Amino acid sequence: MSKSLKKLVEESREKNQPEVDMSDRGISNMLDVNGLFTLSHITQLVLSHNKLTTVPPNIAELKNLEVLNFFNNQIEELPTQISSLQKLKHLNLGMNRLNTLPRGFGSLPALEVLDLTYNNLNENSLPGNFFYLTTLRALYLSDNDFEILPPDIGKLTKLQILSLRDNDLISLPKEIGELTQLKELHIQGNRLTVLPPELASTADTCRQTQNRRRKIMTNRKRSAGNP
């Protein structure tokens, strides 16, 4: 029999447990979980597979969080206070209903993995400082509504994984060639017909996935008349 939410909170507080898993509990409002925001010591909070539609500003009180998992909820917006989580390394917001990210979202100095898969985001959804997330190693933007990728993507020089599957991308910026540590680039399920020649510089180390809708060629090959 699973423990009650109250019991989970009490045990975490009394035993100083750093990880709290409240996945698949039918939670629709984090404020209904009494005592949750008093657990300032926790480093990991899992709230996946619930019914959340918002995240309260109180999230800032969990100042030691390193892992925060909201996968598979119904979240439509995030508070600006989420950028107060200065120790956050992994943030999973996949499979929600986000159509924008809050102002200041890029002020997460330790963030390494950001999953935004299966939302309603596009190039206009990103705040001005989004590409200040220069510690990112993995960025998952698959199954959104991007038609273009902002040139500032080139600022995320530590990226090793960039997933852009199943968007509406018609081109990639040449600045993507500045991602010299990139090992995986997932681009299938878009409308791409050409890849920037700058990407060739990472071709030896980057495993590029194929575009399912059309054959892709680089500008260089096209100008040389290759099929």
C-alpha angles and dihedrals in degrees: 000000000000120000119253118253089246090055092049091053093046094048093048091051097043097043095034090235111182098206127063122184116194097157121149096010100127092248112169099172127030090208088066090066100087114224096006094123092050090068094092091153098064120109099188131043122177117193099156123145096026134117101255117150098177140019114227122231087245088082085089089070090069089074097161096057115134098167124038120175122190096156116157105012131118098253113160100176143014128216120245086237091076087082088066090076094098095172096050113129104164124038120177116191096152121145100021135115102257117149096170141020122228125260111269094026089135091066095092103113098186101041112132105161124038121178116191097155119148101020134117098257129140138171090282092055095071120094119234094259097046092110091056085084089101094156092066115125097172129029120181115194099152122140097025133111104263116149094173135020112226114246089236087078083091089071091068091082096161094060114129098167126038117174117191101156121153102010128121096257115160096177144003123228119249088237089076085080088070090070093094095165093054112130101167129034115177112194107148120131097039135108096252118143098164135038120206113257088231087073089067089075089067096038095100094058102025119080104214117200119222125258108242099204102052142001111266126213133177122251088245094059093044092053089050090056097245117152 
